[in-house]
Amino acid sequence: MYCSQKDKRLAVIMLIPFLAVLFLFVYGFIFWSVRVSFSAWDSILPDMTWVGLRNYQELMGSLRFKTDILNTIYFTIFFIAICIIGGFILSYLLFVNLKGEGFFRTVYLFPLSLSFVVTGVLWRWIFNPEVGLNALLRTFGFKAEFGWFTSTYSIAGFNVALIALIIGASWQYLGYTMAMFLAGLRGIDDQLIESAQIDGAGEWAIITRIILPIIKPITFSAMIVLGHISLKIFDLAYAMTGKGPRFVTDFPGLFMFETTFRGNHYAEGAAISIVMLLLVAIVIVPYLASSLKED
């Protein structure tokens, strides 16, 4: 379609206010946070004295921040794995015409309509050491005394208390990956699968040789979205567990919130936020680069 110079100028004029707001309230505040992270602002009163990388050096030497990064890595790995594998299994069951598809699809998607705060409150009650799941197990005669999100037990650096958070987050986002995979499965040509069946391919071969390669872009996109969510997790942990004893359920978002808005250590809080931004960028930038390359 031909686009005149007048139309192009009009389009640019229409975009200017949006771009101005974007650069001011997004990139402008990012730049300001970077500047603050290199300052000595350590109280309510601003102090923009340049201190270089001091805040980052102190941050990297912090035991709490090291624990937060390790928690984030473990949480991200298990969260993505459960959502991807579980979401595909659920979508495949619906794809092969499981009875009551409409009902189950609604059930799977319902948690996605909740906020992480509501999810956190719900699962906090379920995993409460005194009531919830433990109380249910005790009614069946089991000696249920596990602390769940209050446990300080760890295996190879993995804090067992994270299991409760992983289950809560996965429960909410299983429906999201299920919907993405189901849409991809619906787009596969039926003749392709029928031809494979005629050639003698079993169900496992069809899944591994045909379905999974076709929906690979959807899997990659889901992993990027889930990774982005897990790296900046805050509301679920804040509502469900807080930082926990010995920081077993602590994350950089919680650390940044307490440091900045409760401790008034604005420079250190800004440094934490910039590290979080870099972690998210490590996940998002390669995805955007590959998408632009394909376009």
C-alpha positions in Angstrom: 0.0 0.0 0.0 1.3 3.4 -1.0 1.9 5.8 1.9 2.3 9.6 1.0 4.8 11.9 2.7 1.9 13.7 4.4 0.7 10.4 6.0 4.3 9.6 7.1 4.6 13.1 8.7 1.2 12.7 10.4 2.3 9.3 11.8 5.5 10.7 13.2 3.6 13.6 14.8 1.1 11.2 16.4 4.0 9.1 17.8 6.0 12.0 19.3 3.9 12.3 22.5 4.1 8.6 23.1 7.8 8.5 22.5 8.3 11.5 24.8 6.5 9.8 27.6 8.3 6.5 27.0 11.8 8.1 27.1 10.9 10.2 30.1 9.2 7.7 32.4 11.0 4.5 31.3 14.5 5.3 29.9 14.7 8.5 31.9 14.1 6.8 35.2 16.4 3.9 34.3 19.2 6.5 33.7 18.3 8.2 37.0 18.5 4.8 38.8 21.9 4.1 37.3 23.1 7.5 38.4 21.8 7.0 42.0 23.5 3.6 42.1 26.9 5.3 41.7 26.1 7.8 44.5 26.4 8.0 48.3 22.6 8.5 48.8 22.2 6.6 52.0 19.4 8.5 53.9 16.2 10.4 53.2 18.2 13.5 52.1 19.7 13.1 48.6 23.5 12.8 48.4 24.6 12.5 44.8 28.3 12.3 45.6 30.0 10.0 43.1 31.3 6.8 44.7 31.9 4.7 41.6 31.3 0.9 42.0 31.3 1.0 45.8 27.6 0.1 46.1 27.9 -2.8 43.6 31.0 -4.1 45.4 29.3 -4.1 48.8 26.3 -5.8 47.2 28.4 -8.6 45.7 29.9 -9.2 49.1 26.5 -9.4 50.8 25.5 -12.9 52.0 21.8 -11.9 51.6 22.3 -10.9 47.9 24.2 -14.1 47.1 21.4 -16.1 48.7 18.9 -14.1 46.7 20.6 -14.8 43.4 20.9 -18.5 44.1 17.2 -18.6 45.1 16.3 -16.8 41.8 18.3 -19.3 39.8 16.7 -22.4 41.4 13.2 -20.8 41.4 13.5 -19.9 37.7 14.8 -23.4 36.7 12.0 -25.3 38.5 9.3 -22.8 37.7 10.0 -22.9 33.9 10.4 -26.7 33.9 7.1 -27.4 35.7 5.2 -24.9 33.6 6.6 -26.1 30.2 6.3 -29.8 30.9 3.0 -29.6 32.8 1.5 -27.1 30.3 2.4 -29.4 27.4 0.9 -32.5 29.1 -2.3 -30.6 29.9 -2.6 -29.2 26.3 -1.9 -32.6 24.7 -4.6 -34.2 26.8 -7.1 -31.6 25.6 -5.7 -31.9 22.0 -6.5 -35.6 21.9 -10.2 -34.8 22.7 -10.3 -35.5 26.4 -13.9 -35.5 27.5 -15.0 -32.2 29.1 -12.4 -30.1 27.3 -14.3 -26.8 27.8 -14.6 -27.5 31.6 -11.0 -28.5 32.0 -9.7 -25.6 29.9 -11.6 -23.1 32.1 -10.3 -24.8 35.3 -6.7 -24.6 34.0 -7.0 -21.0 33.0 -8.8 -19.7 36.1 -5.7 -19.3 38.3 -4.2 -17.0 35.6 -7.0 -14.5 36.3 -5.8 -14.0 39.9 -3.0 -11.7 41.0 0.2 -13.1 42.5 -0.9 -11.4 45.8 -4.1 -13.5 45.9 -2.2 -16.6 45.0 0.3 -15.9 47.7 -2.3 -15.5 50.4 -4.1 -18.7 49.2 -0.9 -20.9 49.2 0.3 -19.3 52.4 -2.7 -20.8 54.2 -2.3 -24.2 52.4 1.4 -24.5 53.4 0.9 -23.0 56.9 2.9 -25.3 59.2 0.0 -25.4 61.8 -3.0 -25.6 59.5 -3.7 -26.3 55.9 -1.9 -29.3 54.3 -0.2 -30.3 57.6 -3.5 -30.4 59.4 -5.1 -32.4 56.6 -2.3 -35.0 56.7 -2.6 -35.2 60.5 -6.3 -36.1 60.2 -5.2 -39.2 58.2 -2.8 -40.2 61.0 0.5 -38.9 59.5 3.0 -37.0 61.7 3.1 -33.8 59.6 5.4 -31.3 61.2 7.2 -30.0 58.1 7.7 -26.3 58.1 7.3 -25.8 54.4 8.2 -22.1 53.7 9.6 -21.7 57.3 12.1 -24.6 56.8 15.8 -23.7 56.8 16.9 -27.0 55.3 18.8 -26.8 52.1 20.2 -29.3 49.5 23.3 -28.2 47.5 22.3 -24.5 48.0 18.6 -25.2 47.2 16.5 -24.0 50.0 13.6 -26.5 50.5 11.3 -23.6 51.6 11.3 -22.5 47.9 9.2 -25.6 47.0 6.0 -23.9 48.4 6.7 -20.8 46.2 7.5 -22.9 43.1 4.2 -24.8 43.5 2.2 -21.6 44.0 3.7 -19.8 41.0 3.5 -22.9 38.8 -0.2 -23.4 39.7 -0.9 -20.0 38.5 1.0 -20.1 35.2 0.3 -23.7 34.1 -2.8 -22.5 32.3 -0.8 -19.9 30.4 1.6 -22.4 28.9 -1.3 -24.8 28.4 -3.2 -22.2 26.3 -0.1 -21.4 24.3 0.7 -25.1 23.5 -2.9 -25.9 22.8 -3.0 -23.1 20.2 0.1 -24.5 18.6 -1.3 -28.0 18.6 -4.5 -26.8 16.9 -2.4 -25.3 14.2 -0.7 -28.6 13.2 -2.0 -30.1 10.0 -3.9 -33.2 10.8 -2.7 -34.8 7.5 0.9 -34.7 8.8 0.0 -36.7 11.9 -2.2 -39.1 9.9 0.6 -39.7 7.4 2.9 -40.6 10.3 0.4 -43.0 11.8 0.0 -44.7 8.4 3.7 -45.1 8.2 3.6 -46.9 11.6 4.8 -44.1 13.9 3.6 -44.5 17.5 2.3 -41.8 19.7 5.7 -41.1 21.3 7.4 -40.9 18.0 4.7 -38.4 16.7 5.2 -36.3 19.8 9.0 -36.2 19.7 9.5 -36.2 15.9 6.6 -34.0 14.7 4.8 -32.1 17.4 7.7 -30.9 19.6 9.8 -29.6 16.6 6.7 -27.7 15.2 5.9 -26.0 18.5 9.5 -25.2 19.3 9.0 -21.5 18.7 6.1 -21.5 21.1 8.1 -23.3 23.7 10.9 -20.7 23.4 8.5 -17.8 23.7 6.9 -19.4 26.8 10.3 -19.8 28.4 11.2 -16.2 27.8 7.9 -14.9 29.3 8.2 -17.3 32.3 11.9 -16.4 32.8 11.0 -12.7 32.8 8.4 -13.3 35.4 10.6 -15.4 37.7 13.6 -13.1 37.5 11.6 -10.1 38.9 9.3 -12.1 41.3 8.2 -9.9 44.2 4.5 -9.9 44.9 4.1 -13.7 45.3 7.0 -13.9 47.7 6.0 -10.8 49.6 2.4 -12.0 50.2 3.2 -15.7 50.8 6.5 -15.9 52.8 8.4 -12.7 53.0 12.2 -13.2 53.1 11.8 -16.1 55.4 14.3 -17.2 58.1 17.9 -17.0 57.0 16.6 -15.5 53.7 15.4 -19.0 52.5 12.6 -17.4 50.4 14.2 -14.0 49.7 14.6 -12.6 46.2 16.3 -9.4 44.8 12.9 -7.7 44.5 12.3 -8.1 48.2 15.8 -7.1 49.1 15.5 -3.9 46.9 12.1 -3.0 48.5 13.3 -3.3 52.1 16.6 -1.6 51.3 15.1 1.3 49.5 11.7 2.0 51.1 12.3 0.7 54.6 16.0 1.3 55.1 16.2 4.5 53.0 19.4 3.2 51.5 18.6 4.6 48.1 21.9 4.1 46.4 22.2 0.4 47.4 18.5 -0.1 46.4 19.2 1.4 43.0 22.2 -0.9 42.5 20.0 -3.9 43.3 17.4 -2.7 40.8 20.0 -2.3 38.1 21.3 -5.8 38.6 17.7 -7.1 38.3 17.4 -5.1 35.1 20.5 -6.7 33.7 19.3 -10.2 34.6 16.0 -9.6 32.8 17.9 -8.1 29.8 20.0 -11.3 29.6 16.8 -13.2 29.0 14.9 -10.6 26.9 17.5 -9.1 24.6 18.6 -12.4 22.8 14.9 -13.1 22.2 14.2 -9.7 20.7 17.4 -9.9 18.6 16.3 -13.3 17.2 12.8 -12.0 16.5 14.1 -9.0 14.6 16.5 -11.2 12.7 13.7 -13.4 11.6 11.5 -10.4 10.6 
